[in-house]
Amino acid sequence: MRNRVQKHVPNAITCANLFSGCVGIVFVAFQDNLVFAAYCIFLAAIFDFFDGLASRVLKAFSLIGKDLDSLADVVSFGVLPSFIMYRLFLQAPQIEGVSTYLNYIAFLIPVFSALRLAKFNNDERQTDSFIGLPTPANAILIGSFPLILKDQYTFFTQFILNPFFLAFFVLIMCTMLVIELPLMSLKFKNRDVQRNIYRYLLLLFSAILILFFKFAAIPAIIVMYIALSIIQIRFAKQYEIPGRN
């Protein structure tokens, strides 16, 4: 009986992720509340982290759980951020004859998120690292925009409410989701400082940036995550011993 309950714990947490995404969509679509929708992305990301942790701790792995996780992520980290992005397009100055069509570019986000998740589920290279930007990272970045606007950071506002910047941003981030770029996982398999130095650096600098800049730090953290991943991979290749797997 206990084993049966343990088996379903990760899936229950995954369902909470999906539920958070659905609630976030309601906040955007029916209440025009982008701030609470952004909070739903963060909440979904927490559930997404803990469902993986629970499955490892309880050893409750299943194909159903893997597929359910991807389906939940498509909604919470694909559809929900695309609704937020579409609303940001509507808040930006409208360009006559262009915005009517340009605004819908926001919905490329769930399309490429679904492609990213499908690749992840069938790519054996992504057991210890990622190939392309993880969907939660992309969603959290988009979710930070309404919160940055709420805190009235003038420097960022001029970009976030610029339709051309938003369109360019969507295209770049969609590319990052599916590009063949190895990025480090944040899973710590041990406490060895040397093996996890880039993860520790990311966590340290992220904490400092969030302390001083709050949600405005998130874009810098995502860029830093990508940069540290590239540096880690370059150093790993540089010191790789020929002939050793």
N, C-alpha and C positions, 0 to 999 in steps of 0.2 A: 504493500500500500504506500509506504513511504517513498519507495523508488518511483512509483507511478506519479506521485505528486512532484517529486524533484524533476522528473522528466519534462513536466509541463511548465515549470517555473520560467525558463528562458523565453518560451513562447508567449507566456502571459505578459512578460516585460516588453516583448516585441509588439504585442497588441496595444500596450500602453503608448508605445512610440507612435503607432498608427493612429490611435485615438487623439493624441496630441496634435498630429498633423491635420486631422479632420477638423478639430476645434479651431486651429489656426486659420484654416480656409474660411470657416464661418466668420471669424473676426474680420478678415479681409473683404470677403464678398458681400456680407450683409451688414456689417457695422463700420466698415472703412476704418478699422482700428489696426493700423500697421504695427504699432508698438506691442500690443498684446499678441499679435500674430508672430512677431519676432521672438517674443518670450516662448511661444509654443515651439518654435524651431529649437531653441536652446533646451527646452524640456525634453523634446523628442531625442535630441543628441545625447542627453544624459541617459535616457532609457536605452538608446542604441548602444551606448558603452556598457551598461550594466547587463544587457541581455547576452552580450558576448562573454563578459566576465562570469556570469552565472553558468553559462553552458560549459565553460572551461573548468570552473570549480566543481560543479556537480557532474561533470562528464556526461552531459545530456545533449550530445550532438545528434542531429537528424537531418535528413534531406528536406523534410517538411519545414523544420525550423530555419534552414538556410533559405528556402524559397520565400517563406513568410517574412523573413528579415528584409529581403530585397523588395518585396511588394510594399512593405511598410515604408522603406526608405524612398521608394519612388514617390509616394504621397508626401511624406514629411520633408524630404530633402530635394524633391523635384517639383511637384505640383505646387506646394505651398510657397516656396520662394519665387516661383514664376508668377503667382498671383500678386505677391508683394512687389515684384519688379514691374508688373503691368500697372499697378497703382502708382508707382513712382513715375512711370512714363506719363500717366495722366496728370500728375501733379506738376510735371515739368512743362515749360512753355511749349505749346503745340505749334507745329510747323505746317502751315496750310498746304494741303495736297500731299504731304509726306507722312505726318504723324498718324493718319488714319490707318496706314499700313505698317509703319515703322513700329508702332506700339506692340504689335503682335509678335515681334521678334522675341519678346519675353518668354513665349511658350516653347522656344527651342530648349529652354532649361530642362523641363521634364523629359523631352525627347532624348537629349544627350545624357541625362542622368540615368535613364532606363538602359541606354547603350552601355554606359559605364558599369552599371550593376550586372548586366548580362555578361559582359567581358570578365568581371571579377569572379562570377560564379563558375566560369568555365576556364579560367586561366590558372594553371598550377604554379606559375611563377609568383603569384601574389599570396603565398602562405605567410611569409615573414616580412614582406614589404608590399607597397602598392605600385601599380603601373597606371599613372594618371592621377589626377587630384581626386581624393575621396569625396563622395557626394555630401557628407555632413560638413566638411570644411567649406565647400562651395556655398552650401545653404546658410551656414553660420555667417559667412562673409556678407551675403545678401541681407540676412536678418539684421546685421549691424547697421545698415543704412538708415532705417527708420529711427533707430535709437540714437544715432549720431545727429540726425535732424532734430530729434527731440531735445538733445543737449545743446543745440544751436552752435555747432562748430562751423564758423563761417567759411573756413578754408575748404572743408569737405563739401559743404552745401552747394557751392558753385559747380561742383562736379556731379554730385548725386542728382541734382535737378537739371542736368544738361542732357537733352535727349540723344545727342550725338555721342556723348561719353557713355551713356547707358547702353546704347546699341553696340558700341565698340567693346564695352565691358562684357556684355552678354556673349558676343562672338569669341572673345578671348577665353572666357571661363568655360564655355562649351568645348572649346578646343582642348583646354587643360584637363577636362574630364576624361577625354578619350586618347590623348596623346601618349605615345610610347616613352614616357618619362618616368623612370623609377623614383619613387618617393618613400621615405622611411616610415615604418609603422611606429606608433607610440607605445607598443606593447613592450614591457620590460620583462625579459625572460630571466634575468638575474640582476644583481645590484652592482655588478662590476662597472666601475666608473669609466674605465678606458673603452669598454665595448659600448657603453651607453652615453658617451660624452656629448654627442650631438642632441640626444633627447634631453639630457640634463640642461644643456645650454638653452634649448628651446623653452623648457619649462621655467627656467630662471628668468630669462629675458621677458617671457610672456607675463609672468607675475609682476615684474617691475613696470612694464608698459601699462598693464591693466590698472595697477595701483595709481599711476599718474594720469592716464588718459581715458580710463574706463573703456567704454565700447568703441571709442575712436581708435583704440589700440589694435582692434581685430584685423583691419586690413594689413597693418604692418606685421602682425604675427603670422598671417597666412603667407605673406611674401618671405618672411624669415624662415618659415617652415620649408618652403620650396628651395630657398637658397641653401640652407643647411643640408637638405637632402642631396642636392647636387654636389656640394662640397664633400659630403660623406662618401658618395659613390665614386667621385673622382679620386679621393685618397685611397679608397678600397682597391680600385683598379691599379693605382700607382704602386701599391705595396703587395699586390697579388703575386704569389709565387707561381711561375710558369709550370704548367703540367699538373697543378693541384686543383681539385674541384672544390 
